[in-house]
Amino acid sequence: MSVVLVLGGTGEARKLAEELVGRGVRVVSSLAGRVSRPRLPVGEVRVGGFGGPEGLARWLTEHAVAAVVDATHPFAERISAAAVAGARLAGVPLLRVQRPGWQPGPGDRWHWVDSLEQAADAVGALGRRVFLTSGRQGLAAFARRTDLWFLARCVDPPEPPPPPHIEVLLDRGPYHLAGETALLRGHRIDVLVTKDSGGAMTEAKLVAARELGVPVVVVRRPPRPPAPTVAEVAAAVAWVVAVVPP
């Protein structure tokens, strides 16, 4: 049976694996292993890296992989670059599933930046109590802001060094408007920091910020190497069915 490798860790990846396995496709989902208790997809699962593009190409060849679907997080730029290069080396077709980014609406006070370091520069002019929702690995970018107080929400405990004045909230989405509004109010948050992850699971914080008049610092997505791309899981399923032998 032909194998489809899904580079995962996202809701789209789990949904794709579920859809393909339901159609009798053998799916191996690869997770980076950065979350201690990840939500596991159906089908086979491997955890950890491949050793760069060459290592991925070897793995694809050794496991007779017929197609690769990169359904990683929009900010997982290293694995996406390795996936494109590795699939090309192995001669395996690749598709990227990339959810649309968020777009500001009426009443939003968004400030776009290109990195977490730029976000750390920007927050001080916007507020003093900062809600960080940019992931545990990015907290070091704010460690120098000794003049601000931070609430950081992460799935797992953050990596050092954190900012000196910080409260860590360990939680996992999806999040809802009522809870996000209460969180911003209860902690007197006056500026929100987020990456442009897109998707509905974590969008409620943006709506809460809009309704409360809280400014938002949004980190733009990093550039990705060119690859065929779809926005919806259904389109990815159709692509796999078309390119993978039954």
Buried (B, 14 or more C-beta within 10 A) or exposed (E): EBBBBBBBBBBBBBBBBBBBBEEEBBBBBBBBEBBEEBEEBBBBBEEEEBEEBBEBBBBBBEEEBBBBBBBBBBBBBEBBBBBBBBBBBBEBBBBBBBBEBBEEEEEBBBBBBEEBBBBBBBBEEBBEBBBBBBBBBBBBBBBEBEEBBBBBBBBBEBEEEBBEEBEBEEEEBEBEBEBBBEBBEEBEBBBBBBBBBBBEBBBBBBBBBBEBEBBBBBBBBBEBEEBEEBBEBEEBBEBBEEBBEE
